[in-house]
Amino acid sequence: MIELNLPMEATLIEANPLVEENRNQVAIKRGPIVYCLESTDLPGKSIFNAFIPASTKFEAKPINIDGAVMMSLVGNAKIVAPNNWKNVLYRPIEDKNTTTSIKLVPYFAWGNRGHSEMSVWLPVSR
């Protein structure tokens, strides 16, 4: 028997700042696999209110999606408290962030656990 152990750490990847749509955001990858956040794994919260601290460490954990076992990434994120923007164009920043555990799934597997929102690029705080 030959056993091959190739450690693959989760890495935060940023785009060139000229890609304005992805500025101040990161994607998370482990080996060749890119991961995403699905609303299925963040019940009661919007994935668009989540941001990743640059110091976050992700741990690989098995997950079963549609009968296939694959690796998910579990770590911490900050959730910005949703605010009512009705009739407001500008306002001071409020620091009402909470920390929560998040689970990322391989990008190729999203959408297999029912209808959900998904994002690969997540805001980052440094």
RODO-2510 file (C-alpha; in nm, 4 decimals, decimal comma):
residues 126
     n   res          X          Y          Z
     1     m     0,0000     0,0000     0,0000
     2     i     0,1245     0,3453    -0,0880
     3     e    -0,0226     0,6407     0,0938
     4     l     0,0223     0,9882    -0,0453
     5     n    -0,0458     1,2782     0,1874
     6     l    -0,0552     1,6192     0,0206
     7     p    -0,1475     1,8895     0,2690
     8     m    -0,3724     2,1532     0,1173
     9     e    -0,4258     2,4639     0,3237
    10     a    -0,7161     2,6972     0,2537
    11     t    -0,5883     3,0203     0,1013
    12     l    -0,7507     3,3612     0,0630
    13     i    -0,7054     3,4838    -0,2947
    14     e    -0,7459     3,8454    -0,4042
    15     a    -0,7892     3,9862    -0,7540
    16     n    -0,5806     4,2576    -0,9146
    17     p    -0,7149     4,5966    -0,7916
    18     l    -0,7918     4,6863    -1,1542
    19     v    -1,0761     4,4328    -1,1360
    20     e    -1,3029     4,6863    -0,9675
    21     e    -1,5895     4,4415    -0,9137
    22     n    -1,3692     4,2286    -0,6850
    23     r    -1,1767     4,5047    -0,5082
    24     n    -1,1506     4,4446    -0,1293
    25     q    -1,2902     4,0951    -0,1698
    26     v    -1,1390     3,7484    -0,1509
    27     a    -1,2119     3,4048    -0,2879
    28     i    -1,1130     3,0999    -0,0865
    29     k    -0,9437     2,8015    -0,2424
    30     r    -0,7954     2,4789    -0,1159
    31     g    -0,5638     2,3097    -0,3613
    32     p    -0,7245     2,3502    -0,7054
    33     i    -1,0785     2,3845    -0,5649
    34     v    -1,2507     2,7233    -0,5314
    35     y    -1,5139     2,7477    -0,2572
    36     c    -1,8320     2,9500    -0,2170
    37     l    -2,0722     3,0536     0,0558
    38     e    -2,4342     2,9424     0,0121
    39     s    -2,7287     3,0863     0,2002
    40     t    -2,8186     2,7260     0,2917
    41     d    -2,5242     2,7302     0,5334
    42     l    -2,6083     3,0679     0,6864
    43     p    -2,9735     3,0354     0,7904
    44     g    -3,1467     3,3535     0,8987
    45     k    -2,8619     3,5733     0,7743
    46     s    -2,7790     3,7217     0,4361
    47     i    -2,4592     3,6002     0,2718
    48     f    -2,4205     3,9551     0,1434
    49     n    -2,3744     4,0781     0,5027
    50     a    -2,0823     3,8385     0,5649
    51     f    -1,7183     3,9391     0,5431
    52     i    -1,4002     3,7426     0,6053
    53     p    -1,1314     3,8663     0,8450
    54     a    -0,7949     3,8236     0,6710
    55     s    -0,6710     3,6260     0,9730
    56     t    -0,9449     3,3601     0,9445
    57     k    -0,8195     3,0022     0,9332
    58     f    -1,0384     2,7432     0,7651
    59     e    -1,0565     2,3759     0,8601
    60     a    -1,1489     2,1090     0,6045
    61     k    -1,4452     1,8927     0,7097
    62     p    -1,6332     1,6273     0,5116
    63     i    -1,9835     1,7102     0,3898
    64     n    -2,2367     1,5041     0,1963
    65     i    -2,3921     1,6927    -0,0946
    66     d    -2,6417     1,5086    -0,3114
    67     g    -2,4958     1,1696    -0,2155
    68     a    -2,1320     1,2658    -0,2760
    69     v    -1,8838     1,3144     0,0075
    70     m    -1,6545     1,6123    -0,0426
    71     m    -1,4632     1,8575     0,1731
    72     s    -1,6165     2,1774     0,3057
    73     l    -1,4255     2,4572     0,4772
    74     v    -1,5350     2,5765     0,8198
    75     g    -1,4150     2,9066     0,9661
    76     n    -1,5323     3,2325     1,1170
    77     a    -1,6796     3,5380     0,9499
    78     k    -1,8176     3,8684     1,0646
    79     i    -2,1799     3,9461     0,9933
    80     v    -2,2762     4,3086     0,9475
    81     a    -2,6066     4,3815     1,1199
    82     p    -2,8711     4,4524     0,8557
    83     n    -2,9905     4,8089     0,8672
    84     n    -3,2913     4,9743     0,7154
    85     w    -3,1811     5,1990     0,4288
    86     k    -3,5334     5,3249     0,3586
    87     n    -3,5201     5,6919     0,2535
    88     v    -3,1491     5,7172     0,3488
    89     l    -2,8696     5,7810     0,0999
    90     y    -2,5786     5,8254     0,3463
    91     r    -2,5245     5,7564     0,7168
    92     p    -2,2413     5,7110     0,9687
    93     i    -2,0902     5,3629     0,9969
    94     e    -2,2105     5,1608     1,2932
    95     d    -1,9971     4,8809     1,4344
    96     k    -2,2624     4,6199     1,5091
    97     n    -2,0756     4,3204     1,3698
    98     t    -2,1132     3,9728     1,5150
    99     t    -1,8859     3,6738     1,4626
   100     t    -2,0359     3,3520     1,3346
   101     s    -1,9155     3,0199     1,2041
   102     i    -1,9495     2,9702     0,8291
   103     k    -1,9223     2,6699     0,6020
   104     l    -1,7951     2,7005     0,2464
   105     v    -1,8644     2,4341    -0,0154
   106     p    -1,6834     2,3605    -0,3409
   107     y    -1,8032     2,5971    -0,6123
   108     f    -1,8768     2,3070    -0,8457
   109     a    -2,1291     2,1644    -0,5938
   110     w    -2,3401     2,4740    -0,5228
   111     g    -2,7117     2,4652    -0,5912
   112     n    -2,7511     2,0958    -0,5057
   113     r    -2,9268     2,1465    -0,1704
   114     g    -3,2251     2,3474    -0,2851
   115     h    -3,2680     2,7043    -0,4025
   116     s    -3,0118     2,9368    -0,2434
   117     e    -2,8015     3,2467    -0,2942
   118     m    -2,4299     3,1968    -0,3521
   119     s    -2,1144     3,4064    -0,3558
   120     v    -1,7535     3,3199    -0,4385
   121     w    -1,6132     3,6685    -0,3753
   122     l    -1,6585     3,7842    -0,0165
   123     p    -1,5603     4,1186     0,1380
   124     v    -1,2422     4,1035     0,3451
   125     s    -1,1331     4,2996     0,6508
   126     r    -0,7618     4,3424     0,7075
***
